[in-house]
């Protein structure tokens, strides 16, 4: 299925946050809809992750480095790196994971 409409996909809850999840053959994409103050606690996984802030502001910690990210900011999180996030405002963030996040199916 090469074309999808996010509005037709179920809005899921992951880590207490709302998200649309899309899988390709080798990747998973999560379209996060954060409310102000929502937190994703420190965690790590074997997937490479690329996070792109589309709207709003997000505090992202990778290892011991915390950055305040706004629209257009991209963070590359290596496999097994500890990371956490806190929404500083309502924000829309797209995460790309490689390989597929089977736990999100």
Backbone bond lengths (Angstrom), bond angles and torsions (degrees), N, CA, C in turn:
res aa  C-N    CA-C-N  psi(-1)  N-CA   C-N-CA  omega(-1)  CA-C   N-CA-C  phi
1 X - - - 1.457 - - 1.529 108.30 -
2 X 1.324 119.40 98.28 1.463 121.30 -173.85 1.531 115.08 -79.10
3 X 1.337 118.19 -14.24 1.466 119.97 -178.24 1.516 109.83 -128.64
4 X 1.328 115.69 134.40 1.456 122.08 178.22 1.517 109.00 -134.11
5 X 1.327 116.57 154.85 1.456 122.83 173.64 1.522 106.75 -117.19
6 X 1.318 117.53 115.84 1.457 120.78 -178.30 1.522 112.19 -55.61
7 X 1.331 117.36 -31.83 1.463 121.00 -179.37 1.524 112.06 -66.38
8 X 1.336 116.64 -18.10 1.461 120.63 179.23 1.531 112.63 -95.77
9 X 1.336 116.83 -6.12 1.457 121.06 179.27 1.526 109.79 -92.90
10 X 1.328 117.11 149.76 1.468 118.92 177.91 1.522 111.19 -66.05
11 X 1.316 115.68 142.22 1.458 121.52 173.77 1.521 105.97 -85.76
12 X 1.328 116.60 116.00 1.458 121.86 -175.36 1.517 110.88 -100.30
13 X 1.322 116.04 165.72 1.454 121.40 174.11 1.520 108.35 -111.79
14 X 1.337 115.36 120.42 1.460 122.88 176.52 1.520 107.41 -126.99
15 X 1.305 117.88 128.84 1.468 122.27 -179.74 1.527 111.58 55.32
16 X 1.338 117.78 27.57 1.455 121.70 -179.12 1.512 114.13 81.06
17 X 1.338 117.86 5.91 1.465 123.15 -179.22 1.524 109.85 -115.37
18 X 1.320 117.03 152.98 1.460 122.21 178.98 1.524 110.35 -83.31
19 X 1.345 115.55 140.23 1.467 119.18 -176.59 1.521 111.31 -157.49
20 X 1.328 115.21 148.54 1.459 122.71 166.93 1.524 106.40 -101.64
21 X 1.331 117.10 136.28 1.459 121.54 -177.56 1.519 109.28 -119.94
22 X 1.337 115.40 130.75 1.466 122.51 179.81 1.525 107.83 -126.93
23 X 1.329 116.00 133.94 1.465 120.94 177.81 1.521 109.86 -115.48
24 X 1.327 116.01 136.51 1.461 121.35 167.43 1.525 105.98 -106.26
25 X 1.297 117.04 -170.54 1.457 119.95 -179.05 1.526 111.75 -64.18
26 X 1.339 117.63 -35.91 1.457 119.46 -175.12 1.528 114.79 -126.54
27 X 1.348 117.45 4.64 1.464 120.46 -177.27 1.520 111.22 -140.17
28 X 1.331 115.02 160.54 1.462 122.07 171.83 1.525 107.43 -125.18
29 X 1.323 116.00 138.33 1.462 122.85 177.48 1.517 108.19 -120.17
30 X 1.322 116.71 130.46 1.456 121.19 177.29 1.519 108.09 -119.17
31 X 1.323 115.24 123.20 1.468 122.90 177.65 1.529 106.16 -100.26
32 X 1.331 116.00 99.54 1.461 122.76 -176.09 1.524 111.43 -84.95
33 X 1.323 115.59 141.08 1.468 123.60 173.87 1.526 106.22 -122.22
34 X 1.334 116.19 92.31 1.457 121.35 -177.01 1.522 111.58 -88.98
35 X 1.312 115.49 139.99 1.465 122.11 169.01 1.521 107.01 -90.56
36 X 1.347 117.82 153.93 1.465 119.58 179.56 1.531 111.18 -54.26
37 X 1.320 115.80 134.91 1.454 120.93 176.73 1.521 115.46 87.25
38 X 1.324 118.25 -9.46 1.464 118.93 179.24 1.521 110.25 -65.49
39 X 1.326 115.19 144.91 1.455 121.72 -174.23 1.525 110.08 -128.07
40 X 1.314 115.91 138.31 1.456 122.18 165.96 1.526 104.97 -110.02
41 X 1.326 115.41 114.73 1.466 122.12 -174.47 1.526 111.08 -64.88
42 X 1.323 116.47 159.22 1.469 119.72 178.88 1.530 111.40 -54.85
43 X 1.319 114.36 135.68 1.464 121.49 -179.90 1.520 108.50 -160.49
44 X 1.318 116.11 171.56 1.469 122.08 176.52 1.521 107.42 -146.83
45 X 1.317 115.78 157.25 1.464 121.86 178.45 1.522 107.87 -153.42
46 X 1.335 117.09 163.42 1.472 119.75 -176.02 1.533 114.39 -78.24
47 X 1.324 117.42 1.68 1.468 121.62 -177.35 1.525 111.50 -90.19
48 X 1.328 116.38 142.59 1.462 119.67 167.20 1.526 106.36 -73.92
49 X 1.325 117.44 141.99 1.461 121.58 -176.62 1.523 109.13 -132.75
50 X 1.326 115.97 135.66 1.462 121.56 173.94 1.528 106.82 -122.23
51 X 1.323 116.37 117.87 1.466 122.17 -178.20 1.521 109.55 -106.30
52 X 1.329 115.76 131.33 1.465 122.26 178.36 1.521 109.06 -123.55
53 X 1.328 116.92 123.16 1.462 120.96 176.48 1.528 107.87 -85.67
54 X 1.323 115.44 122.16 1.465 121.05 179.96 1.522 109.97 -95.98
55 X 1.338 116.68 -44.08 1.469 122.16 179.93 1.514 109.31 -140.92
56 X 1.320 117.35 148.26 1.450 122.59 175.10 1.512 113.40 84.87
57 X 1.348 115.26 -166.97 1.462 121.15 -179.22 1.519 110.24 -130.18
58 X 1.323 114.50 139.34 1.454 122.56 -176.43 1.519 109.03 -134.37
59 X 1.328 117.15 132.96 1.465 121.26 171.13 1.521 106.36 -93.07
60 X 1.318 116.44 118.70 1.458 121.71 -177.68 1.519 108.68 -118.78
61 X 1.328 115.08 129.31 1.457 121.24 177.02 1.514 108.34 -112.39
62 X 1.324 116.29 126.50 1.462 122.44 174.38 1.522 105.54 -122.89
63 X 1.318 115.80 116.63 1.464 119.36 -172.40 1.512 108.88 65.12
64 X 1.338 117.36 -118.82 1.469 121.51 178.27 1.532 112.23 -108.40
65 X 1.328 116.77 5.06 1.469 121.53 -176.48 1.528 109.82 -99.53
66 X 1.335 116.96 118.11 1.464 122.05 177.90 1.516 108.96 -109.31
67 X 1.320 115.52 131.44 1.466 121.44 178.35 1.531 109.30 -127.20
68 X 1.320 114.85 148.84 1.464 122.34 173.35 1.524 105.95 -95.24
69 X 1.325 116.70 116.44 1.460 121.61 -174.92 1.520 111.13 -110.84
70 X 1.334 115.55 136.53 1.453 121.57 176.53 1.507 110.37 -120.40
71 X 1.330 117.94 -174.34 1.461 121.77 -177.21 1.530 112.30 -52.25
72 X 1.326 115.10 130.50 1.453 121.58 179.82 1.514 113.81 94.27
73 X 1.326 117.63 -11.90 1.465 120.33 179.60 1.525 109.78 -75.43
74 X 1.328 114.89 141.63 1.462 122.01 179.43 1.524 107.93 -128.73
75 X 1.337 115.43 135.34 1.463 121.00 176.37 1.522 108.27 -123.02
76 X 1.324 116.43 133.51 1.461 122.00 177.73 1.524 107.18 -106.98
77 X 1.320 115.57 117.66 1.458 121.89 -175.95 1.523 108.27 -108.82
78 X 1.323 117.34 115.65 1.470 120.34 -178.09 1.533 111.79 -67.85
79 X 1.318 116.95 158.98 1.467 120.14 175.44 1.532 110.51 -55.89
80 X 1.329 115.31 141.32 1.473 124.47 175.82 1.525 114.99 67.26
81 X 1.334 118.40 8.22 1.466 120.98 176.96 1.523 110.06 -80.88
82 X 1.310 117.16 132.81 1.456 120.91 175.62 1.533 108.93 -67.75
83 X 1.333 116.27 135.31 1.465 119.92 178.95 1.528 109.87 -153.24
84 X 1.341 115.10 158.33 1.459 122.64 -178.57 1.517 108.24 -151.83
85 X 1.341 116.23 161.05 1.461 120.08 -179.65 1.526 110.51 -141.50
86 X 1.336 114.96 151.19 1.462 122.09 174.15 1.522 107.86 -141.12
87 X 1.327 116.27 125.69 1.464 120.87 179.15 1.524 109.47 -76.18
88 X 1.321 116.71 119.43 1.457 121.76 178.04 1.520 110.80 -83.79
89 X 1.320 116.51 -17.86 1.459 123.88 176.00 1.519 105.90 -153.26
90 X 1.320 117.23 177.23 1.463 118.76 170.20 1.522 105.76 -59.43
91 X 1.307 117.92 133.98 1.458 118.25 -179.67 1.519 112.30 -149.25
92 X 1.314 113.59 158.18 1.460 123.69 178.77 1.517 106.53 -120.66
93 X 1.329 115.20 120.48 1.457 121.85 -175.78 1.522 108.41 -130.06
94 X 1.317 116.70 138.03 1.464 120.92 175.74 1.520 108.57 -112.32
95 X 1.335 115.68 122.48 1.453 122.04 175.33 1.516 109.49 -105.54
96 X 1.323 116.47 135.99 1.463 122.63 172.26 1.519 107.27 -113.22
97 X 1.322 116.87 131.49 1.463 122.79 -179.17 1.520 109.91 -120.61
98 X 1.328 115.28 139.13 1.469 120.51 173.38 1.510 107.92 -135.84
99 X 1.313 120.07 131.21 1.463 126.86 -4.88 1.530 111.41 -74.69
100 X 1.318 116.03 -170.99 1.462 122.86 -178.35 1.528 110.83 -53.17
101 X 1.340 115.62 139.31 1.463 121.66 172.96 1.526 107.90 -85.05
102 X 1.303 116.50 91.78 1.477 120.81 -179.98 1.528 110.47 -61.00
103 X 1.342 117.14 -31.15 1.462 120.33 179.55 1.520 112.64 -68.82
104 X 1.325 119.25 -11.18 1.465 122.82 177.93 1.522 112.44 -100.27
105 X 1.313 118.25 0.97 1.479 120.40 179.02 1.507 110.42 -71.33
